[in-house]
Amino acid sequence: MSQGTLSRDPLERRSLLNWLLGTSVGAFVVSALYPVSRFLIPPRSEESSAQTVALDVKPTEIRSNSGRVFKFGKQPAILVRTPAGELHAFTAVCTHLQCTVQYREDLQHIWCACHNGHFDPVTGKNIGGPPPRPLEAYAVNARADKVVVSRSAPA
């Protein structure tokens, strides 16, 4: 065997190792930065196109001092019957960090569990915690056989 067939050019090996090291470092950087960028730049969420939703519930089935979360288009909404017996509906997305809110019977108001946000069950205004804005109010029309919730402002 000749000397030329057994030995390889060290420059060839070094460039191959440099290429492998460079691509592995690049892959590591991309794999570390991708989740960070997805967190900092959230995906666009489409506004719900639903204007009216008819719930399969009779107004008499909703007891006083209770709330019920339902789907309003692609977003959750909440229907509340106050202790006084009035029906009110709001978006169920907290204005702080978009967590889903719920009605707390013991507190008698709408509550966000994520950061202890509190909303008035009649007006939807934020009454405590970090939420910066009130919940969006929906109009409620109670019929004999169902409850109809619409996006138009309540009367």
C-alpha positions in Angstrom: 0.0 0.0 0.0 1.2 3.4 -0.9 1.6 6.2 1.6 -0.9 8.4 -0.3 -3.9 6.1 -0.1 -3.8 5.7 3.7 -3.3 9.3 4.8 -5.9 11.9 4.5 -5.4 15.6 4.1 -5.7 17.2 7.6 -7.2 20.3 6.0 -10.1 18.2 4.7 -10.8 16.7 8.2 -10.5 20.0 9.9 -13.0 21.7 7.5 -15.4 18.8 8.0 -15.2 19.1 11.8 -15.6 22.8 11.6 -18.7 22.4 9.5 -20.2 19.8 11.9 -19.4 22.0 14.9 -20.9 25.1 13.2 -24.1 23.4 12.2 -24.6 21.8 15.6 -24.1 25.2 17.4 -26.5 26.8 14.8 -29.1 24.1 15.4 -28.8 24.5 19.2 -29.3 28.3 18.9 -32.3 27.9 16.7 -33.9 25.3 18.9 -33.4 27.6 22.0 -34.7 30.7 20.3 -37.7 29.2 18.5 -39.8 28.6 21.7 -38.9 32.0 23.1 -40.0 33.7 19.9 -43.3 31.8 19.8 -43.9 32.9 23.4 -43.1 36.6 22.7 -45.0 36.7 19.5 -48.3 34.9 20.0 -50.3 33.6 17.1 -53.0 35.9 15.7 -56.4 35.0 17.0 -59.4 35.8 14.8 -62.2 37.8 16.1 -65.3 35.7 16.5 -67.8 36.4 13.7 -70.8 35.2 15.8 -73.3 37.9 16.5 -76.0 35.8 18.2 -76.1 32.5 20.1 -79.2 30.6 21.2 -78.5 28.5 24.3 -80.2 25.2 24.8 -81.3 26.2 28.3 -84.6 27.6 29.6 -84.3 30.7 31.7 -86.0 28.9 34.6 -83.3 26.3 34.6 -80.6 28.9 35.6 -80.8 29.3 39.3 -80.2 32.5 41.2 -76.6 33.4 42.1 -75.0 31.2 39.5 -73.1 31.3 36.3 -72.6 29.2 33.3 -69.8 29.3 30.7 -70.8 28.7 27.1 -69.3 29.0 23.6 -69.9 32.3 21.8 -68.4 31.7 18.4 -64.8 30.7 19.0 -64.6 32.4 22.4 -66.0 31.4 25.8 -68.7 33.6 27.3 -70.4 33.5 30.7 -74.1 33.8 31.5 -74.8 35.0 35.0 -78.0 35.1 37.0 -77.5 37.5 39.9 -78.9 37.0 43.4 -81.6 39.6 42.4 -82.6 37.2 39.5 -81.3 39.3 36.6 -79.6 37.6 33.6 -76.4 39.1 32.3 -73.8 37.8 29.8 -70.2 38.8 29.2 -67.1 37.5 27.4 -65.5 34.9 29.7 -62.0 36.0 28.7 -60.2 38.0 31.4 -58.9 41.3 30.2 -55.6 40.8 32.1 -54.0 37.7 30.5 -56.9 36.1 28.6 -57.7 33.4 31.2 -61.3 32.0 31.4 -63.3 33.6 34.2 -66.0 31.9 36.2 -68.9 32.9 38.6 -68.2 32.4 42.3 -71.4 32.0 44.2 -69.6 32.6 47.6 -68.3 36.0 46.4 -71.3 36.7 44.3 -69.2 38.0 41.4 -67.2 36.9 38.4 -63.7 35.8 39.3 -60.5 35.0 37.4 -58.5 32.3 39.0 -55.2 33.1 37.2 -54.4 36.3 39.1 -57.4 36.8 41.4 -59.2 39.3 39.2 -62.8 40.3 40.2 -65.6 41.6 38.0 -69.1 43.0 38.8 -71.8 40.5 37.6 -74.1 43.2 36.5 -71.9 45.6 34.6 -68.8 43.5 34.0 -66.5 46.2 35.4 -63.3 45.2 37.1 -63.7 45.6 40.8 -60.4 44.1 42.1 -57.2 42.5 41.0 -55.0 43.3 38.0 -57.5 43.3 35.1 -57.2 46.7 33.4 -60.6 46.8 31.6 -64.1 45.5 32.1 -65.5 42.4 30.4 -67.3 42.9 27.1 -71.1 42.8 27.8 -73.6 41.0 25.7 -77.3 41.5 25.4 -79.5 38.7 26.9 -83.0 38.0 25.6 -84.8 35.4 27.8 -87.6 33.6 25.9 -89.8 30.9 27.2 -87.9 28.0 25.7 -84.3 29.4 25.4 -81.9 32.2 26.2 -80.5 34.2 23.3 -77.3 36.1 23.7 -76.2 38.7 21.2 -73.2 40.9 20.6 -75.2 44.1 20.5 -75.0 46.3 23.5 -77.5 45.6 26.2 -80.5 48.0 26.4 
